[in-house]
Amino acid sequence: MEKETILEMIEAGDQLEFTSYEKPEEIAQVVLDNTGNNPKVEQVEQLSQYDGPDFEAGEKEVSDGDWVYLIHSRPIDPEMFLAEAWDNLPWDGMETVLYVDSDCRTRQQGSTGTDEDDILYKLSLDSSYWIDSSVVNVDDEGNVAVDEDEKENFKELIAEEMAEAVAEKVYKLA
């Protein structure tokens, strides 16, 4: 692969990795170590070997003989996010977060990390957020619990809201 091709791909927004490693498992680990993204092995595509003088491409160094790998992005899986949120609802002081790499995590509400720019969507799991909805019930003793009969309504509502938020965020990134 030639330097010009590499630079064109980076300019187009492709995520490339350059290394002497030859196994997709090793590349996935390199991406995790270098970026915090956690690609699956299936997302790693070996393109070809670079043959030319060493150079820098953005923040990455490309050396003669390095293998060039394309890291395909994962499509956003709303079902994974919705399941994570539903399984943890209600949980006071917590939120479920969707990241650009399609990963989702539940964390303390209001907490921040180095990957805040990678967040596409946040959903509060706090009972006070859901108390006036049909998604939760409050018993005579004040205990809050999800209404299992409302699971599909919850998924539809949040999936629609999430799609709008993600589309807006992706538009801003472009």
Phi and psi in degrees as GROMACS dihedral restraints (atoms count N, CA, C in turn):
[ dihedral_restraints ]
;  ai    aj    ak    al  type     phi  dphi    fc
    3     4     5     6     1   -96.3    20    10
    4     5     6     7     1   156.0    20    10
    6     7     8     9     1   -55.2    20    10
    7     8     9    10     1   -43.9    20    10
    9    10    11    12     1   -60.2    20    10
   10    11    12    13     1   -40.7    20    10
   12    13    14    15     1   -64.5    20    10
   13    14    15    16     1   -43.0    20    10
   15    16    17    18     1   -60.8    20    10
   16    17    18    19     1   -48.0    20    10
   18    19    20    21     1   -63.3    20    10
   19    20    21    22     1   -38.8    20    10
   21    22    23    24     1   -63.0    20    10
   22    23    24    25     1   -42.1    20    10
   24    25    26    27     1   -65.7    20    10
   25    26    27    28     1   -41.7    20    10
   27    28    29    30     1   -64.1    20    10
   28    29    30    31     1   -43.3    20    10
   30    31    32    33     1   -59.3    20    10
   31    32    33    34     1   -35.5    20    10
   33    34    35    36     1   -76.5    20    10
   34    35    36    37     1    -5.9    20    10
   36    37    38    39     1    96.4    20    10
   37    38    39    40     1     7.1    20    10
   39    40    41    42     1   -71.0    20    10
   40    41    42    43     1   141.9    20    10
   42    43    44    45     1   -90.7    20    10
   43    44    45    46     1   112.6    20    10
   45    46    47    48     1  -113.5    20    10
   46    47    48    49     1   148.9    20    10
   48    49    50    51     1  -127.0    20    10
   49    50    51    52     1   145.8    20    10
   51    52    53    54     1  -127.3    20    10
   52    53    54    55     1   121.8    20    10
   54    55    56    57     1  -162.7    20    10
   55    56    57    58     1   164.6    20    10
   57    58    59    60     1   -86.2    20    10
   58    59    60    61     1    -9.3    20    10
   60    61    62    63     1   -63.2    20    10
   61    62    63    64     1   150.0    20    10
   63    64    65    66     1  -121.7    20    10
   64    65    66    67     1    -3.5    20    10
   66    67    68    69     1  -105.6    20    10
   67    68    69    70     1   134.3    20    10
   69    70    71    72     1   -54.8    20    10
   70    71    72    73     1   -35.1    20    10
   72    73    74    75     1   -61.2    20    10
   73    74    75    76     1   -40.7    20    10
   75    76    77    78     1   -67.3    20    10
   76    77    78    79     1   -38.2    20    10
   78    79    80    81     1   -66.9    20    10
   79    80    81    82     1   -43.2    20    10
   81    82    83    84     1   -57.3    20    10
   82    83    84    85     1   -39.8    20    10
   84    85    86    87     1   -68.5    20    10
   85    86    87    88     1   -39.2    20    10
   87    88    89    90     1   -60.6    20    10
   88    89    90    91     1   -44.6    20    10
   90    91    92    93     1   -61.6    20    10
   91    92    93    94     1   -44.3    20    10
   93    94    95    96     1   -60.3    20    10
   94    95    96    97     1   -46.6    20    10
   96    97    98    99     1   -64.3    20    10
   97    98    99   100     1   -39.3    20    10
   99   100   101   102     1   -85.4    20    10
  100   101   102   103     1   -30.4    20    10
  102   103   104   105     1  -123.2    20    10
  103   104   105   106     1   -17.4    20    10
  105   106   107   108     1    86.0    20    10
  106   107   108   109     1   -12.6    20    10
  108   109   110   111     1   -72.5    20    10
  109   110   111   112     1   151.7    20    10
  111   112   113   114     1  -123.4    20    10
  112   113   114   115     1    74.7    20    10
  114   115   116   117     1   -71.6    20    10
  115   116   117   118     1   151.1    20    10
  117   118   119   120     1   -83.2    20    10
  118   119   120   121     1   155.1    20    10
  120   121   122   123     1   -56.4    20    10
  121   122   123   124     1   -35.8    20    10
  123   124   125   126     1   -63.3    20    10
  124   125   126   127     1   -18.6    20    10
  126   127   128   129     1   -83.6    20    10
  127   128   129   130     1   -11.0    20    10
  129   130   131   132     1   -93.9    20    10
  130   131   132   133     1   119.9    20    10
  132   133   134   135     1  -119.1    20    10
  133   134   135   136     1   121.7    20    10
  135   136   137   138     1   -78.9    20    10
  136   137   138   139     1   122.5    20    10
  138   139   140   141     1   -91.1    20    10
  139   140   141   142     1   -71.8    20    10
  141   142   143   144     1  -167.7    20    10
  142   143   144   145     1   179.4    20    10
  144   145   146   147     1   -93.0    20    10
  145   146   147   148     1   141.0    20    10
  147   148   149   150     1   -83.0    20    10
  148   149   150   151     1   133.1    20    10
  150   151   152   153     1  -127.9    20    10
  151   152   153   154     1    99.5    20    10
  153   154   155   156     1   171.6    20    10
  154   155   156   157     1  -176.6    20    10
  156   157   158   159     1   -68.9    20    10
  157   158   159   160     1   150.5    20    10
  159   160   161   162     1   -61.5    20    10
  160   161   162   163     1   146.2    20    10
  162   163   164   165     1  -157.5    20    10
  163   164   165   166     1   168.9    20    10
  165   166   167   168     1  -106.3    20    10
  166   167   168   169     1   136.2    20    10
  168   169   170   171     1  -123.2    20    10
  169   170   171   172     1    98.9    20    10
  171   172   173   174     1    67.0    20    10
  172   173   174   175     1  -123.3    20    10
  174   175   176   177     1   -95.3    20    10
  175   176   177   178     1     4.6    20    10
  177   178   179   180     1  -109.0    20    10
  178   179   180   181     1   146.0    20    10
  180   181   182   183     1  -101.2    20    10
  181   182   183   184     1   133.2    20    10
  183   184   185   186     1  -114.3    20    10
  184   185   186   187     1   124.7    20    10
  186   187   188   189     1  -114.3    20    10
  187   188   189   190     1   150.6    20    10
  189   190   191   192     1   -54.3    20    10
  190   191   192   193     1   129.3    20    10
  192   193   194   195     1    93.0    20    10
  193   194   195   196     1    -8.8    20    10
  195   196   197   198     1   -64.6    20    10
  196   197   198   199     1   144.6    20    10
  198   199   200   201     1   -82.3    20    10
  199   200   201   202     1   142.0    20    10
  201   202   203   204     1  -104.7    20    10
  202   203   204   205     1   125.6    20    10
  204   205   206   207     1  -119.9    20    10
  205   206   207   208     1   138.1    20    10
  207   208   209   210     1  -101.4    20    10
  208   209   210   211     1   126.9    20    10
  210   211   212   213     1  -101.0    20    10
  211   212   213   214     1   109.3    20    10
  213   214   215   216     1   -76.0    20    10
  214   215   216   217     1   138.5    20    10
  216   217   218   219     1   -75.4    20    10
  217   218   219   220     1   151.7    20    10
  219   220   221   222     1   -85.0    20    10
  220   221   222   223     1   139.6    20    10
  222   223   224   225     1   -67.9    20    10
  223   224   225   226     1   147.3    20    10
  225   226   227   228     1   -69.9    20    10
  226   227   228   229     1   128.0    20    10
  228   229   230   231     1  -107.1    20    10
  229   230   231   232     1    95.7    20    10
  231   232   233   234     1   -62.2    20    10
  232   233   234   235     1   -30.2    20    10
  234   235   236   237     1   -62.4    20    10
  235   236   237   238     1   -39.2    20    10
  237   238   239   240     1   -63.6    20    10
  238   239   240   241     1   -45.1    20    10
  240   241   242   243     1   -63.9    20    10
  241   242   243   244     1   -46.7    20    10
  243   244   245   246     1   -62.6    20    10
  244   245   246   247     1   -40.0    20    10
  246   247   248   249     1   -64.9    20    10
  247   248   249   250     1   -42.9    20    10
  249   250   251   252     1   -60.5    20    10
  250   251   252   253     1   -45.8    20    10
  252   253   254   255     1   -65.5    20    10
  253   254   255   256     1   -49.6    20    10
  255   256   257   258     1   -60.7    20    10
  256   257   258   259     1   -42.9    20    10
  258   259   260   261     1   -65.4    20    10
  259   260   261   262     1   -20.5    20    10
  261   262   263   264     1  -108.5    20    10
  262   263   264   265     1     3.5    20    10
  264   265   266   267     1   -86.7    20    10
  265   266   267   268     1   138.4    20    10
  267   268   269   270     1   -84.4    20    10
  268   269   270   271     1   146.7    20    10
  270   271   272   273     1  -143.6    20    10
  271   272   273   274     1   102.4    20    10
  273   274   275   276     1   -60.5    20    10
  274   275   276   277     1   134.4    20    10
  276   277   278   279     1    80.6    20    10
  277   278   279   280     1    10.7    20    10
  279   280   281   282     1  -122.8    20    10
  280   281   282   283     1   160.5    20    10
  282   283   284   285     1  -145.2    20    10
  283   284   285   286     1   153.3    20    10
  285   286   287   288     1  -103.8    20    10
  286   287   288   289     1   135.3    20    10
  288   289   290   291     1  -122.5    20    10
  289   290   291   292     1   135.9    20    10
  291   292   293   294     1  -107.0    20    10
  292   293   294   295     1   129.4    20    10
  294   295   296   297     1  -105.3    20    10
  295   296   297   298     1   162.8    20    10
  297   298   299   300     1   -61.0    20    10
  298   299   300   301     1   -24.4    20    10
  300   301   302   303     1   -86.9    20    10
  301   302   303   304     1    11.3    20    10
  303   304   305   306     1    78.1    20    10
  304   305   306   307     1     1.1    20    10
  306   307   308   309     1   -73.4    20    10
  307   308   309   310     1   149.5    20    10
  309   310   311   312     1  -136.9    20    10
  310   311   312   313     1   146.6    20    10
  312   313   314   315     1  -143.4    20    10
  313   314   315   316     1   154.3    20    10
  315   316   317   318     1  -104.5    20    10
  316   317   318   319     1   132.1    20    10
  318   319   320   321     1  -144.8    20    10
  319   320   321   322     1   173.2    20    10
  321   322   323   324     1   -66.3    20    10
  322   323   324   325     1   133.5    20    10
  324   325   326   327     1   -62.3    20    10
  325   326   327   328     1   134.1    20    10
  327   328   329   330     1    85.3    20    10
  328   329   330   331     1    -5.4    20    10
  330   331   332   333     1   -74.6    20    10
  331   332   333   334     1   157.4    20    10
  333   334   335   336     1  -133.2    20    10
  334   335   336   337     1   157.5    20    10
  336   337   338   339     1  -143.2    20    10
  337   338   339   340     1  -175.4    20    10
  339   340   341   342     1   -72.0    20    10
  340   341   342   343     1   -12.9    20    10
  342   343   344   345     1  -104.0    20    10
  343   344   345   346     1    24.2    20    10
  345   346   347   348     1   -61.2    20    10
  346   347   348   349     1   -32.8    20    10
  348   349   350   351     1   -69.1    20    10
  349   350   351   352     1   -15.5    20    10
  351   352   353   354     1   -91.5    20    10
  352   353   354   355     1     1.8    20    10
  354   355   356   357     1   -82.9    20    10
  355   356   357   358     1   129.3    20    10
  357   358   359   360     1   -97.5    20    10
  358   359   360   361     1   -32.7    20    10
  360   361   362   363     1  -159.2    20    10
  361   362   363   364     1   142.0    20    10
  363   364   365   366     1  -126.0    20    10
  364   365   366   367     1   142.3    20    10
  366   367   368   369     1  -132.6    20    10
  367   368   369   370     1   122.2    20    10
  369   370   371   372     1   -69.1    20    10
  370   371   372   373     1   137.6    20    10
  372   373   374   375     1  -104.6    20    10
  373   374   375   376     1    -0.3    20    10
  375   376   377   378     1   -62.7    20    10
  376   377   378   379     1   135.7    20    10
  378   379   380   381     1   -60.2    20    10
  379   380   381   382     1   -31.3    20    10
  381   382   383   384     1   -65.0    20    10
  382   383   384   385     1   -27.0    20    10
  384   385   386   387     1   -71.9    20    10
  385   386   387   388     1   -34.8    20    10
  387   388   389   390     1  -101.6    20    10
  388   389   390   391     1    -5.5    20    10
  390   391   392   393     1   -58.6    20    10
  391   392   393   394     1   -33.2    20    10
  393   394   395   396     1   -92.4    20    10
  394   395   396   397     1     8.6    20    10
  396   397   398   399     1  -101.2    20    10
  397   398   399   400     1   170.1    20    10
  399   400   401   402     1   -82.3    20    10
  400   401   402   403     1    -3.8    20    10
  402   403   404   405     1   -72.3    20    10
  403   404   405   406     1   -30.7    20    10
  405   406   407   408     1  -121.5    20    10
  406   407   408   409     1   156.4    20    10
  408   409   410   411     1  -120.7    20    10
  409   410   411   412     1   149.8    20    10
  411   412   413   414     1  -118.2    20    10
  412   413   414   415     1   125.2    20    10
  414   415   416   417     1   -82.9    20    10
  415   416   417   418     1  -179.7    20    10
  417   418   419   420     1   -62.3    20    10
  418   419   420   421     1   -23.0    20    10
  420   421   422   423     1   -94.0    20    10
  421   422   423   424     1     2.3    20    10
  423   424   425   426     1    89.2    20    10
  424   425   426   427     1     6.5    20    10
  426   427   428   429     1   -76.3    20    10
  427   428   429   430     1   136.5    20    10
  429   430   431   432     1  -105.7    20    10
  430   431   432   433     1   132.0    20    10
  432   433   434   435     1  -144.1    20    10
  433   434   435   436     1   152.7    20    10
  435   436   437   438     1   -69.5    20    10
  436   437   438   439     1   149.8    20    10
  438   439   440   441     1   -96.7    20    10
  439   440   441   442     1   104.6    20    10
  441   442   443   444     1   -55.7    20    10
  442   443   444   445     1   -28.2    20    10
  444   445   446   447     1   -69.3    20    10
  445   446   447   448     1   -14.2    20    10
  447   448   449   450     1   -98.8    20    10
  448   449   450   451     1     4.6    20    10
  450   451   452   453     1   -57.4    20    10
  451   452   453   454     1   -46.8    20    10
  453   454   455   456     1   -66.6    20    10
  454   455   456   457     1   -39.2    20    10
  456   457   458   459     1   -62.9    20    10
  457   458   459   460     1   -41.9    20    10
  459   460   461   462     1   -58.9    20    10
  460   461   462   463     1   -48.2    20    10
  462   463   464   465     1   -60.8    20    10
  463   464   465   466     1   -44.2    20    10
  465   466   467   468     1   -64.0    20    10
  466   467   468   469     1   -46.5    20    10
  468   469   470   471     1   -61.0    20    10
  469   470   471   472     1   -50.0    20    10
  471   472   473   474     1   -72.2    20    10
  472   473   474   475     1   -37.7    20    10
  474   475   476   477     1   -61.1    20    10
  475   476   477   478     1   -41.4    20    10
  477   478   479   480     1   -66.4    20    10
  478   479   480   481     1   -46.5    20    10
  480   481   482   483     1   -62.6    20    10
  481   482   483   484     1   -42.3    20    10
  483   484   485   486     1   -65.7    20    10
  484   485   486   487     1   -42.2    20    10
  486   487   488   489     1   -60.7    20    10
  487   488   489   490     1   -42.0    20    10
  489   490   491   492     1   -64.3    20    10
  490   491   492   493     1   -45.5    20    10
  492   493   494   495     1   -65.5    20    10
  493   494   495   496     1   -42.2    20    10
  495   496   497   498     1   -66.6    20    10
  496   497   498   499     1   -42.5    20    10
  498   499   500   501     1   -61.2    20    10
  499   500   501   502     1   -41.7    20    10
  501   502   503   504     1   -64.5    20    10
  502   503   504   505     1   -44.7    20    10
  504   505   506   507     1   -65.9    20    10
  505   506   507   508     1   -44.1    20    10
  507   508   509   510     1   -63.7    20    10
  508   509   510   511     1   -38.7    20    10
  510   511   512   513     1   -61.4    20    10
  511   512   513   514     1   -42.0    20    10
  513   514   515   516     1   -66.4    20    10
  514   515   516   517     1   -32.1    20    10
  516   517   518   519     1   -72.4    20    10
  517   518   519   520     1   -29.1    20    10
